[in-house]
Amino acid sequence: MDPITHLSSGLMGALAARPYFPKSRYFIPLCLLASWIPDGDIFFGNGDPEFSLLHHRGITTSFFGGAILAFAMAWLIKRAMPTTSFGRSFVLSYFLICTHIWLDLITTYGTQILAPFSNHRFALDGAFIIDPLFTGIALLIIVGALIYKKSRSRIALLGMLWFFLYPLTNMGISAHLATKYAERLNQQGIPYEHVHVTPDALAPKYWKVVTTTGHMYMQDTIVLFGDKGNIQPERYRRADEGMLKTLGEQDSMFRTYAWFAKWPHMTQKTTPEGKEITFGDLRFQSTNPVLKRIFQDRQPPFTLTAYLDEDGVLTGWKFIKGASSIGETTER
């Protein structure tokens, strides 16, 4: 999730836990730090995109790494607030860090919650990466807790439930919409293998649909309670796994990309020098009219282009990074 949502969970947690800790001006800032600190990995790797793909939302957003971070935070809290119980500080820090992990887990980007023992990326697809409704209601609950001082801790404690109830509700809606979309595919006689629905920008109004069918992906947008006419999805050629493997033998970036991408697709064109093959991931593309209007003249993030000579040998590549990365592109 975005930094504002993470920090709001830290402030909400601080207000909920405040009665159980000694008074200190450092308490809320330390809780905010604990809620954000798993994202500290963005300062490592010197902007190397392969490092970012491999390690962002890696060990620092895993349960094991989170425990180490919580131990460090408990030590810091103990230093700043000497009368505080180390055990209590650890429990609070680990809870806030696990809330951060949860808020990353519910996005389509996902996180490696079992690192370093497994690099599998888990994703629950319960919220878009930036959700104004989700974050806005959390901020309103915080304002309510600040206004009603006598019930502040109770309001904040109940408010923490919002960070879990909203994405869980979205997961239920996604499953329902996937079933309905599959019925529409059947009615129109469109073959498919699997339908996946996730929240899109400005959910719960817009939902992304990715349908797998043979060597193609179909991408569409569902408007909740909206148009139920004929399906007219955009079609993409699924990435050739063998080609990615061959390119990965020449440069590890392509092996890493094959591991990272959830719905990889590809386009290919001939150039005077040889071939240009571009790989994309439908996680980071949308037919949502709002996003299409905003990003109509830009390549989607997490797009990897390979440049090959006439013999099919890789001569270089270009990578379009995500919004939180240092710099927009990397070329080699």
N, C-alpha and C positions, 0 to 999 in steps of 0.2 A: 504494500500500500504506500501511499504518499506520506511524506514526513509529518504533515499536519495531523493526519489520522493517528499515526504512531504517537506523536507528542500528546494528543488529546487523551489517548489511553493512559499515558503516564500521569497526566494531571488528574484524570478521573480516579486512577488508582491511589494517587497521593491523598486526594480529598477523602476517599473511602477509608484509608488506613491511618489518617492523621491522629485520631484519638488514641491509637495504640503505640504511639512513639513520642518521645520527649519533644517539647517545643524547640524548634531550631529554624533559623532562616535558610539553612542548607537543605532542609528536608524535601521541599517541592522541586528545587533544581536537580537534586540527586535522583529523584523519581523520574523526572523528565529525561535525564541522562540514561537511566536504566531502560526506559522505554524505547530509546533511539539507538543505543550502543550496538546492537547487532548489525546495523548498517555501516559500522565503522570500516568494513572491508572495502568501501569505495575509495578509500585513501591509499590503497595498496595496488601494486601492479603497474604503476606509471602509465595508466591509460591503455595498457595492452588489452585489446578486445578479447583475445583468447583467454587470458587470465580472468577477465571479468565474467565470461561465459562459464568458465569452470568453477570459479570460487565465489562470485557474488550470490548471495543466498546459499552459501555453502556451510562451512563449519560454524560460522558465527550465528547462523540461524538454524542450528540443529539443537536437539535437546542436550547432547553432550557438551557442545561448545557453549550453549547457553548457561549450563551449570558452572562452567569455568568463569564466564563473564559475571555470573551472579556472585560467585565467591569473591571476585575482584571488587565488585560493587559493594558487597557487604563489608569488605575491609575498608573501602573508601568512606562508607557511611560511619563505620566505627571510628575512623580517624576524625571525621568532621563532627560527629555526635558521640563523644566517649561514653555516655551513660546508656547508649542504645545496646540492646542485646544483639550479638553477632548472628545468632541463629534466626532471630526474628527479621533482621535485616536481609539475611540470605533468602528467606522464604519470600519476602516482599519483592526483592530484586528478581528472583527466579520467576515469580508470577508475572511481573511486568515484562520480562524478557520472553516468556512463553506466550504472553498476549501478543507481543510483536511477531513472534514466529507464526502464531495463528493468523494474524492479519496478512502475512505474506502467503501463508498456505492457502487462503481462500481465493487468491487471484489465479489467473491462468498461467502466470509466470511460475508460480510454485516455489518450493524450497526443498533443500536436501536435509530433511529433518533427521536422517540417520547418519549424516556425516560425522566422523571420517570412516565409519564402518561400511557405508554404502553411499554411492553418488547418485542413487535414484532420486529423481526430482518428483516430489508429490505435489499435486495441485487439486484443490477441491472445487474450483470454478464457482465460488459463491459470491464474488463481487468483482466489478471492474477495478482496474488499478487506481483510478481516481473516481470516487463516487460522491458527488456533492450532497445527495440526500443522506447517505450513510454518515458522512463526516459532519454535515450540518446539524443533524439531530443530536449527535454526540456533543457538539459544542453547545447546543441549546440546553442539554441536560446539565452540562458543567455550569452554565450561567445560572440555571435554577438552583444548583447546589450552592453557588456563591451567594445568591440572594437570600435563601432560606437557611440561615446559619444554624439554627437549632436542629434541623434535619439534614444538614450538609452531608454527613458521613453516610446516612441511610440512602439519600438520593443518589450519591455517587456510587454506592455499592450496587444499587439497582441499575444505575446507568451502565455499569460494566457488563451487565447482561446484554445490552444492546449490541455490543461488539460480537456477540455470538448468535443472538436471535436473528438479526438481519441476514447474515450470509446463509444461515441454515434455512431460513424461509426461501431465499433465492434459489437454493439447491432444489427445494421441493418444486418451485415454479418451473425451473429449468427442466426437470424430469417430465413434468406435465406438458410443457410446450414441445419437448422432443417427441412425445407420443402423438400429440396433435399434428405436428409437422409431418411425421411419418405417415399418418393417415391421409394427409393431403397429397403426399408423394404417390401413395398407392392409388388414390382416386384419379390422378393424372397419368398413371401408368409409367411413372419415372422410376427406373431401377435404382436401388441403393443398397449399401451394406450396413451403414451405421449413421445415425443422426446424433449430433452432439450440440447442445444449446448452452450458451454461457451468457452471463450479463454483459452488456455492451455499455458504451458511454451513455450517460443519462438513463441508466436503468433505474427503476423497473419499467420504463417505457420501451426502451430498445433492447433487443436480445440478439446475439449473434448465433447463426446456425452454420455449422460445418458438417457437410454430408460426404461420406466416403462412398465412391462408386467406381469400381474397377481401377483404372489408371488415372482417375480424375478425382479432384475435390470439387464440391459445389459450396459456395458461400452465399448466405442470404441474411436478411434482417427480418425479425418478427417485431411488429409493433403490438404490445400487449393490448388486448381488446380492440385491435385495429383491423386492417384489411385482411380478409380471408380469401382473396381471389386466387388466380392462377399463380403458381410458383415460377419465378423467373430469376434463378440464381446466377451468379457469376461462376464460371468454370475455370479450373486451374489444373494443369498437368502435374501429377504427383512427381516428386523428385525421384530420380533414378538412384536407388540405393547403391547399385554397383558402380555408378559414376562417382558418387560421393566417396565410396571406399577407395577407388582408384586415385582420386584427387587427394584423399587423406594419406595415401602412401607417399605422396610428393610433398605435402605440407600438412602438418597436424591440425591446422585451423579447420580444415574440411572434416576431419574426423571428429573434432570437438563440436562442430556445427551439426553434424549428423546426430550426435548424442543429445544436443541441446534442443533441436527443433521438434515440435510436437506434430505439426501438419506441414511438412516441408513440400514446397512446390518449386517448379523450375521453368525458365524460359531460355531459349537458345537462339543465337543468331550468328551468321557468318560475317567476319570482318576481313579487311585486307591482310591482316596479320595472321588470321586463323579463325578461332571461335571465341565467343563471349557467352558464358553460361551464368545466369543469375538465379540464385536460390533465395526463396523467401519463406516465411513461416506465417500461416494464416492466423496465428494467435495475435499477430501485430498488424493485421489488416482488417478492414471492415467495409461493409456496404451501408453502414449507418449514414444517413444523409448529412448529419451534423459533422461527423468526422471526415466524410468525403469532401465536404465543402471547405473545411479547414486545411486539409492536407492534400488537396487535389493536385498541386504542382510539386509535391515532394515524394521521394522514394520512401516506402515504409521503413521503419526501424528494423534492425536485425536482418538486413538484406546483405547477402554475400555474393559477390561477382567474381568469377574465375576467368582469367585471360589465358587462352591456349594458343600455341603456334600451329602451323599447318600439320605438324606431326602429332598433335594432341598433347604436347608437353606443356605443363603449367609454367607460365612465364611471370605471373603476378596475380594479385587479387585485391579487391576493394571491399571494405565492410562498412555498412551504415550502422552506427551504434544506436543504443537506446537513449532516451531523454536524460537519464541520470548519469550517463557516461561523460568522461572528459573528452571534449572535442566531438565533432559530428561523424567524421569518417577516418578510417585508417587504410592506407594503401601499402602494398608490399610487392 
